[in-house]
């Protein structure tokens, strides 16, 4: 199933709904998934023909036809999903209904060390699956980098030091199960389309702001990848801060514009950039309650809410930069919704109204701007969805087109 095309999620979503509900009727599926009766009937017929689901007699009703009941009867098993981030490796073992039954957390490391941590995470989850006597049917890994479509090598992953690293080869040497590797934010978009703020939205942009900056573009139901798999790489998006609420003038001799503007979105909106800006402003004499030797980014946002001068200024500048990136993205793509994710994106929730107003003042029609509903789990959720779709492909090999969602090892 080409789940790079979000519109092709329908078969998987129907199967997932039958798995999750246990027993369900066609009309319930159509109503809950927002699909037409005809679309549900076509999908159900394929799943019945494959033996993945079964049809049982329904309960008699007072009038009309008796609706039949659909039930999942596919084989037992599990899938493994891993989000290998810039700082943490988060793995999940899920059953074939998409429910998480075990998780593994460990520090990510960098380069070959990150690959070793990844394999250790997968091994731990495979051991748990063995305890349950569940065969692992598929493994999907999200990474904060790209897979070069020409070479199959990881690239553009500065936070994990993987420029040119053969992650696919390293996994192929150790894994017997079918697996895929994809960009973490692309998988995050799939997670949003499945169980998050992108569900039922045909065009949306996922902006992930955290250790690094990433993005995924879903337009008219299609995940846009670009010639080098680099579409949506918002880290390189050139931004200049939009006008924001003026601050109280600084003390004499202190410039308000120190360090601005910088070259790209990641240079002004990543965690490293924000930490550097806090220290820069404090060293210039801006008053702050932050402990510069040990503060976390969460402390900066809390300080901003508590009227700390440095915290307020850093968050206001950030809001301007994010608004500029959203305005530029909107002018180019005209999406229905922008979903903010990542530790920094989610921390902007108290400033969402201001952000929306800034964007509305700059574009023809503003998209709705929302915070991710999935917390830090969007990539793992999308990886579970993709792995379940791979299982479906194994069950329906002749009926569905081959995947276009990244490299694959048979």
C-alpha positions, 0 to 999 in steps of 0.5 A: 500500500502506498501510504506515501499517498495519504489518500491510499490510507483508506484500505489500511484505516478500514482494516485498522478500524475492524482490528480495533473495534473487534466487530463492526458494520459497514455503515459504522465504518463509513460513518466513523471514517468519513468514507462513502458507503461505496468506498467501504464496500470496495475495501471490505470486499478486498479484505474479505477476499484475502481472508484478513477479515470475516463476515458474520450474521448480524442481529435482526432489526425491527425493519430493513436489511440485517447488517452483517458484522465484520471481524478481524481474523488475520494472523497473530503477530506484532510490529516494531516501530522506532523513533531514533531522535537526536537525543533519545531512541524510543521504540514500541512493540505493537499488536496487529490492532495497533495497540502498544504493548511494550516500549523501550527508551534509551539515549540515542548516541550518534553515528555508528553508536546510534545504529548500535543503540537502535539495534539494541532497542529492536532486540529488546522489543523482539525479545518481548515479542518472543515472550508473547509468542508473537512473530514480528511481521515488520519493523519501521524506523524513523530517523532525523535524516534523509535517505538519499534515493540514489544511493540509499545512504543516510544524509542531511542528519547533522544531529546524528552525524550520519552524512553518508552512513549506510544505515540500511546496510547495517540493519540488513546485516542484523534483521531478518524481518521486513523493514523500512527506514524513513524520515521521522517527520514524514512518519510523524505526518502519517501518524497525524493522518492516522490518529492525530490532528491530520485525520480527515485533513487532505492538505496539512503541513507538520512542523517539528521544532525541537533539537532540529527543525523538520517538516512534512508536506501533505497536499491533496492527500499526497506526501510530497517528497521532492527529487532528493526526498528533501521536500519539507526540510524547513531547517533551510527555510529562510526566515525573517521575524515578522513584527511582534509586540514591542518590548520595553526599551532596553537599558542604554547601550544594549541593542535589541537586534543583536544576532537577528536576522540569521540565515535559516529557520533552524538557526533561529528556532531550534533548541540550540539556537534558543539556548544561545539566544538566552545566553546572548541576551543575558550577557548583554545585560537583559534581566533574567531569573534563569540559571544560565548554568543549568536551564532547560528550554522548558524553563525559558517558556515558563519564565516567559509566562512569568514575565521574565524579560529574557524569556519573554523576548526569546519566545516573542522572537521565536513566535515571529520566526515561526509566523514567518515560516508559516506565512511563507509555507502558506503562500506556496502551498495553501494548506488547510492546517499547520500542525506544530510538533516537537518540544518547542512547537508544543511549548508554543501552545500559550502563544497560539492566538498571537501566532495565528493573528500574525499569520492572518495579517500576512497571507491571503487565507490563513490555515488553521494552526494547531498543536499536535495531539500526539505529544512526543509520539507522532513518529512512533505512531506513524511508524506503527501505522506504516508497519501495519500497512506492510503487514497488510501488503504481505497479506494482499500482495497481488491487490495493492501497488508496491510501497513508495515510502522509502527503501525496503529490504525484502 
